Amino acid sequence: MKVLLSIFHPTVGPPPDAGIPEAAREIDALNDEMMAAGVRVFVGGLRPAAEAVVIDPSHLHSAHGPAIGGDSQIGGLWVLEVADMEAAIEWGHKASRACRTRAEVRPFN
């Protein structure tokens, strides 16, 4: 099954792992572990939500800034191919610890 594993960054300010060398090493190690396990399909970090462009089908224009208000936005993601949700959740725990922030695991249809 394919899942989206997302990590969250605060809407304002640096990400929780910014400037922490140990975090960068842990995230690199997590990516290496995912590659070795053969579960990583794609990984990517995102620029701050303030740099997003939101396109609304009910309007004829686009707007800059996050699509959803709140205190956090998606800061990065992995697409994983795993055996089941239990395995996906295990990876989610590892990502949350390495990135020092909340993570969400959501299966694709």
N, CA, C and O of each residue as an XYZ file, in Angstrom:
436
protein
N       0.835     -1.177      0.000
C       0.000      0.000      0.000
C       0.875      1.234      0.000
O       1.947      1.247      0.605
N       0.411      2.282     -0.688
C       1.134      3.549     -0.706
C       0.521      4.481      0.327
O      -0.698      4.553      0.479
N       1.404      5.201      1.040
C       0.956      6.169      2.035
C       1.720      7.469      1.856
O       2.843      7.496      1.352
N       1.080      8.540      2.284
C       1.713      9.845      2.370
C       2.076     10.065      3.829
O       1.208     10.025      4.700
N       3.342     10.295      4.096
C       3.825     10.601      5.432
C       4.237     12.063      5.411
O       5.230     12.424      4.778
N       3.478     12.904      6.101
C       3.714     14.350      6.115
C       4.243     14.779      7.467
O       3.867     14.223      8.498
N       5.121     15.775      7.456
C       5.549     16.388      8.700
C       5.093     17.845      8.681
O       4.908     18.432      7.615
N       4.917     18.414      9.852
C       4.359     19.757      9.972
C       5.369     20.737     10.530
O       6.150     20.410     11.423
N       5.340     21.949      9.986
C       6.156     23.048     10.473
C       5.231     24.165     10.928
O       4.112     24.282     10.428
N       5.681     24.986     11.865
C       4.846     26.108     12.279
C       4.633     27.076     11.122
O       5.503     27.224     10.264
N       3.486     27.728     11.097
C       3.184     28.689     10.039
C       4.150     29.862     10.088
O       4.536     30.396      9.048
N       4.536     30.259     11.276
C       5.464     31.378     11.455
C       6.714     30.867     12.156
O       6.630     30.089     13.106
N       7.856     31.303     11.688
C       9.108     30.917     12.311
C       9.749     29.729     11.636
O       9.190     29.144     10.709
N      10.936     29.377     12.114
C      11.675     28.275     11.493
C      11.076     26.921     11.863
O      10.367     26.804     12.863
N      11.361     25.895     11.054
C      10.909     24.549     11.403
C      11.568     24.086     12.695
O      12.634     24.586     13.056
N      10.954     23.146     13.392
C      11.483     22.681     14.677
C      12.905     22.137     14.608
O      13.631     22.186     15.601
N      13.312     21.621     13.454
C      14.641     21.025     13.322
C      15.682     21.988     12.754
O      16.829     21.594     12.540
N      15.301     23.247     12.506
C      16.213     24.213     11.879
C      17.416     24.476     12.776
O      17.277     24.757     13.967
N      18.586     24.380     12.184
C      19.804     24.694     12.906
C      20.261     23.646     13.906
O      21.202     23.887     14.663
N      19.620     22.498     13.923
C      20.011     21.436     14.853
C      20.754     20.373     14.046
O      20.126     19.587     13.337
N      22.082     20.341     14.147
C      22.846     19.372     13.340
C      22.431     17.930     13.583
O      22.440     17.122     12.653
N      22.068     17.591     14.816
C      21.652     16.217     15.107
C      20.393     15.858     14.326
O      20.246     14.727     13.862
N      19.480     16.825     14.179
C      18.244     16.568     13.435
C      18.557     16.269     11.971
O      17.992     15.339     11.395
N      19.445     17.043     11.372
C      19.808     16.807      9.977
C      20.404     15.408      9.810
O      20.089     14.705      8.850
N      21.254     15.014     10.738
C      21.850     13.669     10.664
C      20.777     12.590     10.839
O      20.800     11.572     10.146
N      19.840     12.812     11.762
C      18.778     11.826     11.992
C      17.858     11.708     10.777
O      17.432     10.607     10.427
N      17.551     12.829     10.136
C      16.699     12.793      8.942
C      17.435     12.086      7.802
O      16.835     11.282      7.088
N      18.729     12.377      7.624
C      19.516     11.670      6.604
C      19.549     10.170      6.882
O      19.403      9.359      5.967
N      19.742      9.803      8.160
C      19.764      8.384      8.531
C      18.413      7.726      8.271
O      18.352      6.582      7.820
N      17.328      8.449      8.556
C      15.989      7.920      8.292
C      15.799      7.689      6.795
O      15.274      6.650      6.394
N      16.220      8.644      5.966
C      16.117      8.458      4.519
C      16.934      7.259      4.056
O      16.482      6.488      3.209
N      18.142      7.096      4.608
C      18.960      5.933      4.258
C      18.266      4.635      4.677
O      18.278      3.653      3.935
N      17.661      4.635      5.870
C      16.957      3.443      6.362
C      15.763      3.112      5.472
O      15.514      1.943      5.177
N      15.026      4.133      5.045
C      13.883      3.911      4.155
C      14.334      3.346      2.817
O      13.700      2.448      2.263
N      15.442      3.883      2.301
C      15.974      3.380      1.018
C      16.410      1.919      1.162
O      16.109      1.089      0.304
N      17.115      1.615      2.242
C      17.597      0.249      2.465
C      16.438     -0.727      2.618
O      16.529     -1.878      2.190
N      15.342     -0.263      3.233
C      14.166     -1.118      3.423
C      13.327     -1.226      2.148
O      12.424     -2.060      2.066
N      13.624     -0.386      1.156
C      12.884     -0.427     -0.107
C      11.483      0.145     -0.018
O      10.620     -0.225     -0.813
N      11.232      1.049      0.944
C       9.878      1.595      1.102
C       9.727      3.008      0.550
O       8.607      3.454      0.300
N      10.831      3.714      0.359
C      10.749      5.111     -0.053
C      10.516      5.223     -1.549
O      11.308      4.724     -2.349
N       9.414      5.886     -1.928
C       9.095      6.144     -3.324
C       9.536      7.555     -3.693
O      10.096      7.780     -4.766
N       9.277      8.506     -2.789
C       9.591      9.916     -3.037
C       9.732     10.616     -1.701
O       9.069     10.249     -0.731
N      10.597     11.625     -1.643
C      10.746     12.456     -0.455
C      10.970     13.890     -0.915
O      11.609     14.130     -1.939
N      10.440     14.840     -0.155
C      10.673     16.236     -0.496
C      10.334     17.166      0.653
O       9.342     16.978      1.358
N      11.165     18.159      0.822
C      10.873     19.229      1.767
C      10.195     20.366      1.023
O      10.414     20.547     -0.175
N       9.385     21.120      1.718
C       8.639     22.203      1.092
C       9.130     23.559      1.587
O       9.562     23.693      2.732
N       9.061     24.549      0.725
C       9.363     25.925      1.098
C       8.277     26.392      2.072
O       7.237     25.741      2.177
N       8.489     27.499      2.782
C       7.489     27.981      3.740
C       6.121     28.210      3.089
O       6.028     28.554      1.911
N       5.068     28.013      3.880
C       3.693     28.162      3.380
C       3.431     29.560      2.836
O       2.575     29.726      1.967
N       4.137     30.554      3.318
C       3.958     31.927      2.826
C       4.315     32.037      1.345
O       3.876     32.971      0.674
N       5.102     31.101      0.829
C       5.494     31.115     -0.579
C       4.532     30.323     -1.472
O       4.729     30.245     -2.685
N       3.509     29.748     -0.878
C       2.540     28.966     -1.650
C       1.653     29.880     -2.490
O       1.474     31.055     -2.170
N       1.111     29.337     -3.547
C       0.098     30.016     -4.352
C      -1.142     29.149     -4.306
O      -1.107     27.982     -4.695
N      -2.240     29.718     -3.829
C      -3.501     28.990     -3.691
C      -4.393     29.330     -4.869
O      -4.582     30.501     -5.197
N      -4.938     28.311     -5.502
C      -5.828     28.484     -6.644
C      -7.191     27.970     -6.237
O      -7.350     26.802     -5.885
N      -8.170     28.853     -6.289
C      -9.527     28.544     -5.846
C     -10.435     28.483     -7.074
O     -10.514     29.460     -7.818
N     -11.127     27.352     -7.307
C     -11.952     27.237     -8.510
C     -13.134     28.206     -8.532
O     -13.718     28.442     -9.590
N     -13.489     28.766     -7.386
C     -14.629     29.688     -7.355
C     -14.208     31.125     -7.657
O     -15.055     32.016     -7.723
N     -12.923     31.354     -7.837
C     -12.417     32.693     -8.153
C     -11.579     32.624     -9.427
O     -11.081     31.561     -9.798
N     -11.433     33.742    -10.074
C     -10.659     33.767    -11.308
C      -9.222     34.216    -11.070
O      -8.515     34.559    -12.018
N      -8.789     34.217     -9.824
C      -7.430     34.653     -9.532
C      -6.793     33.691     -8.527
O      -7.458     32.818     -7.970
N      -5.526     33.869     -8.316
C      -4.815     33.076     -7.323
C      -4.360     33.989     -6.199
O      -4.308     35.208     -6.365
N      -4.035     33.413     -5.073
C      -3.601     34.189     -3.915
C      -2.341     33.574     -3.340
O      -2.144     32.361     -3.404
N      -1.496     34.412     -2.784
C      -0.266     33.927     -2.158
C      -0.519     33.644     -0.685
O      -1.311     34.324     -0.032
N       0.165     32.631     -0.178
C       0.041     32.280      1.231
C      -0.557     30.903      1.399
O      -0.950     30.269      0.420
N      -0.630     30.434      2.640
C      -1.123     29.076      2.897
C      -2.597     28.915      2.536
O      -3.376     29.867      2.602
N      -2.961     27.703      2.158
C      -4.341     27.402      1.788
C      -5.243     27.319      3.000
O      -6.429     27.642      2.927
N      -4.685     26.888      4.105
C      -5.467     26.671      5.314
C      -4.839     27.469      6.435
O      -3.621     27.449      6.613
N      -5.661     28.169      7.189
C      -5.149     28.901      8.339
C      -4.790     27.940      9.454
O      -5.109     26.753      9.384
N      -4.141     28.436     10.464
C      -3.777     27.594     11.592
C      -2.343     27.812     11.989
O      -1.645     28.649     11.417
N      -1.907     27.054     12.974
C      -0.566     27.256     13.501
C       0.499     26.411     12.816
O       1.685     26.578     13.099
N       0.103     25.500     11.915
C       1.104     24.682     11.225
C       0.646     24.335      9.819
O      -0.545     24.350      9.507
N       1.621     24.022      8.985
C       1.395     23.634      7.594
C       2.328     22.466      7.284
O       3.276     22.210      8.025
N       2.056     21.760      6.190
C       2.937     20.672      5.781
C       4.300     21.257      5.435
O       4.397     22.202      4.652
N       5.351     20.690      6.022
C       6.700     21.174      5.790
C       7.528     20.233      4.932
O       8.543     20.637      4.366
N       7.107     18.993      4.834
C       7.820     18.009      4.035
C       7.016     16.733      3.963
O       6.043     16.558      4.697
N       7.424     15.845      3.079
C       6.639     14.627      2.899
C       7.480     13.501      2.334
O       8.524     13.712      1.716
N       6.993     12.315      2.566
C       7.498     11.099      1.944
C       6.304     10.381      1.342
O       5.210     10.419      1.905
N       6.498      9.737      0.221
C       5.554      8.754     -0.292
C       6.240      7.414     -0.072
O       7.351      7.185     -0.550
N       5.562      6.530      0.661
C       6.133      5.232      1.007
C       5.266      4.110      0.452
O       4.046      4.245      0.354
N       5.897      3.018      0.094
C       5.210      1.784     -0.295
C       5.495      0.784      0.821
O       6.614      0.291      0.957
N       4.467      0.493      1.614
C       4.634     -0.363      2.799
C       3.648     -1.521      2.757
O       2.706     -1.522      1.963
N       3.873     -2.501      3.615
C       3.012     -3.684      3.654
C       1.628     -3.372      4.209
O       0.629     -3.904      3.725
N       1.565     -2.503      5.233
C       0.284     -2.226      5.885
C       0.386     -0.939      6.700
O       1.456     -0.339      6.794
N      -0.746     -0.515      7.292
C      -0.770      0.715      8.072
C       0.126      0.631      9.298
O       0.700      1.636      9.715
N       0.249     -0.543      9.872
C       1.121     -0.690     11.042
C       2.557     -0.303     10.693
O       3.216      0.410     11.450
N       3.034     -0.774      9.549
C       4.383     -0.417      9.100
C       4.468      1.077      8.807
O       5.463      1.719      9.142
N       3.437      1.629      8.188
C       3.428      3.062      7.881
C       3.499      3.896      9.150
O       4.211      4.899      9.201
N       2.764      3.486     10.168
C       2.758      4.220     11.435
C       4.122      4.139     12.114
O       4.558      5.105     12.741
N       4.794      3.004     11.995
C       6.150      2.894     12.550
C       7.083      3.909     11.888
O       7.866      4.573     12.567
N       6.998      4.026     10.561
C       7.796      5.024      9.856
C       7.393      6.429     10.288
O       8.247      7.307     10.416
N       6.102      6.650     10.512
C       5.635      7.952     10.966
C       6.232      8.342     12.305
O       6.609      9.496     12.507
N       6.319      7.386     13.220
C       6.949      7.658     14.523
C       8.417      8.038     14.343
O       8.904      8.965     14.991
N       9.115      7.332     13.472
C      10.528      7.628     13.231
C      10.693      9.021     12.625
O      11.596      9.765     13.006
N       9.817      9.369     11.681
C       9.888     10.689     11.050
C       9.584     11.792     12.060
O      10.245     12.831     12.064
N       8.601     11.573     12.902
C       8.234     12.565     13.910
C       9.401     12.825     14.862
O       9.694     13.970     15.205
N      10.061     11.748     15.283
C      11.212     11.908     16.191
C      12.366     12.622     15.483
O      12.946     13.555     16.039
N      12.705     12.197     14.269
C      13.838     12.781     13.551
C      13.599     14.259     13.236
O      14.515     15.074     13.345
N      12.377     14.601     12.848
C      12.056     15.977     12.456
C      11.627     16.851     13.631
O      11.470     18.063     13.491
N      11.439     16.217     14.797
C      11.071     16.941     16.014
C       9.766     17.722     15.867
O       9.642     18.865     16.308
N       8.801     17.061     15.232
C       7.494     17.690     15.016
C       6.451     16.615     14.767
O       6.766     15.429     14.672
N       5.208     17.050     14.663
C       4.116     16.104     14.395
C       4.218     15.554     12.975
O       4.752     16.195     12.070
N       3.695     14.359     12.816
C       3.651     13.722     11.498
C       2.252     13.146     11.291
O       1.538     12.845     12.247
N       1.884     13.004     10.032
C       0.607     12.382      9.671
C       0.872     11.296      8.656
O       1.652     11.487      7.723
N       0.219     10.145      8.833
C       0.291      9.047      7.868
C      -1.098      8.910      7.272
O      -2.083      8.737      7.990
N      -1.165      8.989      5.946
C      -2.475      8.884      5.285
C      -2.346      8.014      4.044
O      -1.518      8.286      3.175
N      -3.179      6.946      3.957
C      -3.106      6.069      2.786
C      -3.683      6.743      1.533
O      -4.587      7.575      1.612
N      -3.136      6.361      0.393
C      -3.708      6.779     -0.885
C      -4.901      5.889     -1.192
O      -4.975      4.764     -0.698
N      -5.835      6.375     -1.999
C      -6.980      5.563     -2.442
C      -6.507      4.470     -3.365
O      -7.315      3.677     -3.848
